[in-house]
Amino acid sequence: MKKYLLIVLLACCCINVFGQSITLNDLINISNLPNSEAHNYLVLNKGFKNEYLQEVNGNTMEHLHKVAANKKQETVIIGEYTKLGNGSLLRTVVYNSQTTQHLFNLITQAKSAGLKMNIQGADAMNNIYLFDNNFYHISIFINRNNAFGSIVLKQKEFLGFD
């Protein structure tokens, strides 16, 4: 009888637990995919829905959103890129969330992934965290009242020597 009571109690307590839908590895992987594949990954694997398309400087940017069970919204923006002289693309992925704990989790993931934190500071509106390595520049902005935040992941041009 005690087992059943414990199971019911755990089930009731876990109803309000909400998981993070995007990890730092997801954002890095998305930045390496063409837009159609990134779209499919977010829609099929992560449950995001297409919100709208936006044309900016010749780039077709796609805004995908997801509303969690706790009514907090998450948005991923894909499609922004810089074209290099050799034809390759350096992509940018933007993730916005109304749950700042998700962004703090991404900061922890960046630290554990070995990315170097260049700056931890603040301006009038946001706490700012800048991470960097040879391949990516990551900017994390968390509103000072912890209402929302965003992460901008940009691919960097890697200059290797043969």
Secondary structure, 3 states (H helix, E strand, C coil): CHHHHHHHHHHHHHCCCCCCCCCHHHHHHHHCCCHHHHHHHHHHHHCCEEEEEEEECCEEEEEEEEECCCCCEEEEEEEEEEECCCCCEEEEEEEEECCHHHHHHHHHHHHHCCCEEEEEEECCCEEEEEEECCCEEEEEEEECCCCCEEEEEEECCCCCCC
